[in-house]
């Protein structure tokens, strides 16, 4: 089986898109992440939902989660407002040389290896610089578990 056989339609966002809208899209559709595109629609990154959470939670709370207990709901609402006025590119982790992007004729094992190595919940599948869709880790697991 090839990557193109597992492709699902999936939303993508431009690197300059509104970060709050991207977070809403992930939350409303329960997406594990989004494909981030640059000019011309080429994928340039995957923004995992966990990275958005990491961006909005103050570093001191990440280092000591017990501090979260003392924050009230108003403080939690203000934390989410950290996304206001930001663009998707601001949320991306530091650039890595490897992108979670494969070609339609790559194998399922290649797909799984990239997900595992990059710790990415989805991989964009392209052919001739056109995004065909994505393969999510949950789709890959579902396929693997049904094969046994």
C-alpha positions in Angstrom: 0.0 0.0 0.0 1.2 3.5 -0.8 0.8 6.8 0.9 -1.6 8.1 -1.7 -4.0 5.2 -0.8 -4.3 6.5 2.7 -4.7 10.2 2.0 -7.6 12.1 3.6 -8.8 15.6 2.8 -7.5 17.9 5.4 -7.5 21.6 6.1 -4.4 23.6 5.7 -3.5 27.1 6.7 -1.1 29.7 5.3 1.9 30.6 7.4 0.5 34.2 7.6 -3.0 33.1 8.6 -4.5 34.3 12.0 -3.2 32.0 14.8 -6.4 32.3 16.8 -8.5 31.2 13.8 -6.1 28.2 13.2 -6.4 27.2 16.9 -10.2 27.4 16.6 -10.1 25.2 13.5 -8.1 22.6 15.4 -10.3 22.8 18.4 -13.7 22.7 16.6 -12.7 19.8 14.4 -10.5 18.0 16.9 -7.5 18.0 14.6 -4.1 16.8 15.9 -2.5 19.5 13.9 -2.6 21.5 10.7 -0.5 21.5 7.5 1.1 25.0 7.2 1.6 26.2 3.6 3.7 28.9 2.1 3.3 30.9 -1.1 2.1 28.6 -3.9 0.4 26.3 -1.5 3.5 24.2 -0.8 3.7 22.6 2.7 6.4 24.2 4.8 5.5 22.7 8.2 3.1 20.9 10.4 1.7 22.7 13.4 0.8 20.2 16.0 -2.0 21.2 18.4 0.4 20.5 21.3 2.6 23.3 20.0 -0.3 25.7 20.1 -0.9 24.7 23.7 2.8 25.1 24.5 2.7 28.6 23.0 -0.2 29.8 25.1 0.8 28.3 28.5 3.4 30.5 30.3 6.8 28.9 30.7 6.7 29.0 34.5 3.5 27.0 34.4 5.0 24.5 32.0 8.0 24.1 34.3 5.8 23.7 37.5 2.3 22.5 36.5 1.2 22.9 40.2 1.1 26.6 39.6 -1.8 26.1 37.2 -4.0 25.4 40.2 -3.7 28.9 41.5 -4.7 30.6 38.2 -8.4 31.5 38.0 -10.6 31.2 34.9 -10.0 34.9 34.0 -6.3 34.2 33.9 -6.9 31.1 31.7 -9.0 33.2 29.3 -6.2 35.8 29.1 -3.7 33.0 28.3 -5.7 32.0 25.2 -5.8 35.6 24.1 -2.0 35.3 23.6 -3.0 34.1 20.2 -4.8 37.3 19.3 -2.8 39.3 16.7 -0.4 36.5 16.0 0.1 34.6 12.8 0.5 30.9 12.4 4.2 31.3 11.6 4.7 32.8 15.1 3.5 29.4 16.6 5.8 27.2 14.7 8.7 25.5 16.6 12.2 26.5 15.5 12.9 25.3 11.9 14.0 21.8 11.5 15.6 20.5 8.3 13.1 17.7 8.0 9.5 18.3 7.0 6.7 15.8 7.5 6.1 15.6 3.8 6.1 12.6 1.6 5.2 11.7 -1.9 2.2 9.7 -3.0 4.3 6.7 -4.1 6.1 6.4 -0.7 5.3 3.3 1.3 3.3 2.9 4.5 6.5 1.9 6.3 8.2 5.1 5.1 5.2 7.1 6.3 5.3 5.4 9.7 9.1 6.0 10.0 8.7 9.7 9.3 5.9 10.1 11.8 7.9 8.3 14.5 11.2 10.1 13.8 9.6 13.5 13.7 7.0 12.8 16.4 4.4 14.3 14.2 0.7 13.4 14.3 0.3 13.8 10.5 2.2 13.8 7.3 1.4 15.9 4.2 1.4 13.9 1.0 2.4 15.7 -2.2 2.7 14.9 -5.9 4.4 17.4 -8.2 4.2 20.1 -5.5 0.4 19.6 -5.2 -0.9 18.6 -1.7 -3.0 15.5 -2.1 -4.0 15.5 1.6 -2.6 14.1 4.7 -2.2 10.8 6.5 -2.8 11.0 10.2 -1.2 8.7 12.8 -4.7 7.6 13.9 -5.5 6.5 10.3 -2.1 4.7 10.1 -2.8 2.9 13.4 -6.3 1.9 12.4 -5.0 0.4 9.2 -2.2 -1.5 11.0 -4.5 -2.8 13.7 -7.1 -4.1 11.2 -4.3 -5.9 9.3 -3.6 -8.1 12.3 
